């Protein structure tokens, strides 16, 4: 079989295609014929050393993938040959709170990821994805969709009619818009141009604010909400956007701190933080149980993931370059053939 391994960091040129033996599943494991995988901002952070993790060199990258079961270990009970499955982002986080033990062996940092033609996975680390989705669509779910789901469902599930603010048109933000509309929430979306604004509107965003035209965009958010602010902010920008988010959040609202994709940084003023009355809560994707709960909502709503481009397995390096140039709107997928 063919795999890609990131032999060292700092350049995509270190991602090398290698020939390997097809692995054999253990008693509680499944052999998956990988059909698709997708890129996340995390993968660039690992490549360039700009994230919070300390990855091992030489691993197969990518945390998100889907495929079909082609062989099952003798003790497997949850799946059968032919089942269409996707991997949970944290292979050992089944349910409950994230602990050190549940967060171990993360794909692409501590264990081999999904950029390969065949992969052995513990049955507890997999979910069946909704039947209406393709393999490419299912590969977009484990990180971005589950993160968006939990940003809206936890720590307090939002009520219909409340307001959510999303930032940009990356995978998490677009899933958050779509999921928020399923939940009956009003959505204010930040973006940078008219084309992206039209996409957000087509997905259900109720109000659009161009953050280039309005650097202090909290003022527009306050105006839209009659001075109240929003009850939840899906914060993917990080240091460059948090100051605005604090000023845009309603008293008692929550900022779901998910990422750091925006360029630049602004110091956080203590009194802005103190006066905001907002809760800032970091999130790390979600458990397998969260994934399964979200899939039930997808099956009911038939939500369509937004895919910017699908690359062939042979063109995996070009997929990374495309993603690195920020040319995408939505998810970038690699089809494994």
C-alpha positions in Angstrom: 0.0 0.0 0.0 1.0 3.6 -0.4 1.2 6.1 2.5 2.6 9.6 3.0 4.9 10.3 6.0 6.0 13.7 7.3 9.7 12.9 7.8 10.6 16.3 9.4 9.0 19.7 9.9 9.2 23.1 8.3 8.4 22.4 4.7 5.8 20.4 2.8 8.7 18.9 0.8 9.3 16.7 3.8 6.0 14.9 3.1 7.2 11.7 1.3 5.2 9.0 -0.3 6.3 5.5 0.8 5.4 1.9 0.0 4.4 -0.1 3.1 2.8 -3.5 4.0 -1.0 -3.6 4.6 -1.4 -3.9 8.4 -3.2 -6.8 10.1 -6.0 -5.9 12.5 -5.9 -7.2 16.1 -8.8 -8.8 18.0 -10.6 -5.5 18.6 -9.5 -3.7 15.5 -10.7 -3.1 12.0 -8.8 -2.8 8.7 -10.1 0.3 6.9 -9.7 0.9 3.2 -9.3 4.7 3.4 -11.5 6.5 0.9 -10.9 10.1 1.8 -9.2 12.4 4.3 -9.3 16.1 4.9 -7.0 18.9 6.0 -7.4 21.2 9.0 -5.5 24.3 10.1 -4.0 22.0 12.8 -2.1 20.2 10.0 -0.4 23.5 9.0 0.4 24.3 12.6 2.0 20.9 13.0 4.0 21.3 9.8 5.4 24.8 10.7 5.6 24.4 14.5 3.1 27.2 15.2 0.7 25.2 17.3 0.6 24.1 20.9 1.5 20.4 20.2 4.8 18.6 19.9 4.4 16.1 17.1 6.7 13.2 16.3 8.5 13.2 13.0 8.0 10.3 10.6 4.2 9.8 11.2 1.4 9.6 8.7 -0.4 13.0 8.9 -4.0 14.1 9.0 -6.5 13.5 11.8 -9.7 13.2 9.7 -10.6 10.3 7.4 -13.3 8.0 6.2 -13.4 4.6 4.6 -14.9 1.2 4.6 -14.3 -1.9 6.8 -12.5 -4.6 4.8 -11.4 -6.9 7.7 -12.5 -7.3 11.3 -10.7 -8.7 14.3 -12.1 -11.8 16.0 -13.5 -9.8 19.0 -15.1 -6.9 17.0 -18.8 -6.4 17.8 -19.6 -2.8 16.7 -19.0 -3.1 13.0 -19.1 -5.5 10.1 -17.2 -5.8 6.8 -18.6 -3.2 4.3 -19.6 -0.7 6.9 -18.8 3.0 6.0 -17.0 4.6 8.9 -15.1 7.8 10.0 -12.5 8.1 12.6 -13.0 10.0 15.9 -10.5 12.9 16.2 -9.3 11.6 19.6 -9.1 7.8 19.2 -9.5 7.1 23.0 -12.0 9.8 24.0 -15.2 7.9 24.0 -17.4 10.1 26.2 -17.3 12.5 29.2 -14.6 15.0 29.8 -11.3 15.1 28.0 -8.5 13.7 30.2 -4.9 13.1 29.6 -5.6 9.4 29.0 -8.5 10.1 26.6 -6.3 12.6 24.6 -3.4 10.2 24.0 -2.3 8.9 20.7 -3.7 11.8 18.6 -3.5 11.2 14.9 -0.6 12.9 13.2 1.1 13.9 16.4 1.5 10.7 18.5 0.2 8.0 16.1 -0.2 7.5 12.4 -3.0 9.5 10.8 -5.2 9.0 7.7 -3.2 9.9 4.7 -2.7 6.3 3.6 -4.6 3.7 1.6 -5.2 1.2 4.5 -5.4 1.9 8.2 -5.9 -0.3 11.3 -8.2 1.3 13.9 -9.6 0.2 17.2 -13.4 -0.3 16.9 -14.0 2.1 19.8 -12.4 4.9 17.7 -14.8 4.8 14.8 -18.4 5.9 14.0 -20.8 5.1 11.2 -21.5 8.3 9.3 -25.0 9.2 7.9 -25.9 7.2 4.8 -26.6 10.2 2.6 -23.0 11.5 2.9 -20.2 10.5 0.5 -16.8 9.4 1.7 -15.4 12.8 0.8 -18.2 14.6 2.8 -17.7 12.2 5.8 -14.0 13.0 5.9 -14.8 16.6 6.6 -16.6 15.8 9.9 -14.2 14.5 12.6 -12.5 17.8 13.5 -14.3 20.8 12.0 -17.9 19.6 12.3 -17.6 18.1 15.8 -15.8 21.3 17.0 -18.6 23.5 15.6 -21.3 21.2 17.1 -19.7 21.4 20.6 -19.2 25.1 20.4 -22.9 25.5 20.1 -24.1 22.7 22.4 -21.7 23.1 25.3 -21.4 24.3 28.0 -24.9 25.7 27.8 -27.0 24.5 24.9 -28.2 27.6 23.1 -32.0 28.3 22.8 -33.8 29.0 19.6 -33.8 32.7 18.8 -30.5 33.4 20.5 -27.6 34.9 18.5 -24.3 33.3 17.3 -21.3 35.1 15.8 -19.1 33.1 13.4 -15.7 34.2 11.9 -14.7 33.6 8.3 -15.4 30.8 5.9 -13.2 28.0 7.1 -14.5 24.5 7.9 -15.5 25.2 11.5 -17.2 28.5 10.7 -19.3 27.1 7.9 -20.4 24.1 9.9 -21.2 26.4 12.8 -23.5 28.5 10.5 -25.3 25.5 9.2 -25.7 23.8 12.6 -26.8 27.1 14.2 -29.7 27.4 11.6 -30.7 23.8 12.4 -31.0 24.9 16.0 -33.1 27.9 15.2 -30.4 30.5 16.1 -29.8 33.9 14.5 -26.3 34.0 12.9 -24.0 37.0 12.3 -21.1 36.1 10.2 -17.8 37.9 9.6 -16.1 37.7 6.3 -13.8 39.7 3.9 -15.5 39.9 0.5 -18.8 39.8 -1.4 -18.3 36.3 -2.8 -17.8 34.8 0.6 -20.7 36.8 1.9 -23.0 35.3 -0.7 -21.9 31.8 0.4 -22.6 32.5 4.0 -26.0 34.0 3.1 -26.8 30.9 1.1 -26.0 28.7 4.1 -28.4 30.7 6.3 -26.4 33.6 7.9 -28.8 36.3 8.8 -26.4 39.2 8.9 -22.9 39.7 7.3 -20.2 42.1 8.6 -17.1 42.7 6.4 -14.3 42.8 9.0 -11.9 44.6 6.5 -14.4 47.5 6.1 -15.1 47.4 9.8 -11.9 46.6 11.8 -13.8 47.4 15.0 -16.6 45.0 14.0 -17.9 44.7 17.5 -19.7 48.0 16.9 -21.7 46.5 13.9 -22.5 43.4 16.0 -23.8 45.6 18.8 -25.9 47.6 16.4 -27.4 44.5 14.8 -28.3 43.1 18.3 -29.7 46.5 19.5 -26.8 46.9 21.9 -27.2 43.6 23.6 -24.3 41.6 22.0 -24.3 37.9 21.0 -24.9 34.9 23.3 -22.2 32.8 21.7 -19.1 33.5 19.6 -17.4 30.7 17.6 -13.9 32.1 18.1 -11.4 30.7 15.5 -9.3 33.8 15.0 -7.5 33.8 18.4 -5.2 36.6 19.5 -6.1 38.9 16.5 -9.8 38.8 17.1 -10.4 38.2 20.8 -10.5 41.8 21.8 -13.4 42.5 19.4 -15.1 39.3 20.5 -15.0 40.4 24.1 -16.7 43.7 23.1 -19.3 41.9 20.9 -20.3 39.3 23.5 -23.4 39.8 25.6 -23.2 39.9 29.4 -23.4 36.2 30.4 -22.5 35.1 26.9 -19.8 32.7 26.0 -16.8 32.8 23.7 -16.0 29.3 22.4 -12.2 29.5 22.0 -11.3 27.1 19.2 -8.3 28.3 17.2 -5.8 30.9 16.2 -6.1 31.3 12.4 -6.1 35.1 12.2 -2.9 36.9 11.5 -1.5 39.3 14.1 -2.2 39.8 17.7 -3.7 42.4 20.0 -3.0 42.6 23.8 -6.1 41.8 25.8 -7.0 44.7 28.1 -7.8 43.5 31.6 -10.7 45.9 32.1 -12.3 44.9 28.7 -12.1 41.3 29.9 -13.5 42.2 33.3 -16.4 44.4 32.1 -17.5 42.0 29.3 -19.2 39.6 31.6 -18.4 36.9 29.1 -17.1 33.3 29.8 -14.2 32.3 27.7 -14.1 28.5 27.3 -11.5 26.6 25.2 -12.7 23.6 23.3 -10.8 20.6 21.9 -13.0 19.1 19.3 -15.1 16.4 21.0 -15.6 12.8 22.0 -16.9 9.9 20.0 -20.2 10.3 21.7 -20.4 13.9 20.6 -19.6 12.8 17.0 -22.5 10.2 17.2 -24.9 12.8 18.6 -24.0 15.2 15.8 -24.5 12.5 13.2 -28.1 12.0 14.3 -28.7 15.7 13.8 -27.1 15.5 10.3 -29.2 12.5 9.4 -32.4 14.5 10.3 -31.3 17.8 8.6 -29.3 16.3 5.7 -26.7 19.1 6.1 -24.3 19.4 3.2 -20.7 19.9 4.1 -19.0 22.7 2.0 -16.0 21.3 0.1 -13.7 23.7 -1.6 -11.7 21.2 -3.6 -11.1 17.4 -3.8 -7.5 16.4 -4.8 -6.4 12.9 -5.8 -4.1 10.9 -3.6 -1.3 11.3 -6.1 -1.7 15.1 -5.6 -1.5 15.2 -1.8 1.4 17.7 -1.8 -0.5 20.0 -4.0 -3.5 19.8 -1.7 -1.3 20.9 1.2 0.1 23.8 -0.9 -3.4 24.9 -1.9 -4.6 24.8 1.7 -1.4 26.7 2.8 -2.1 29.5 0.3 -5.6 30.0 2.0 -7.3 29.5 -1.4 -10.1 27.4 0.0 -13.6 28.2 1.2 -14.7 25.3 3.3 -12.9 22.0 3.4 -10.0 20.6 1.3 -10.3 16.8 0.8 -7.9 14.2 -0.6 -9.6 11.3 -2.3 -7.7 8.0 -1.7 -7.8 5.6 -4.6 
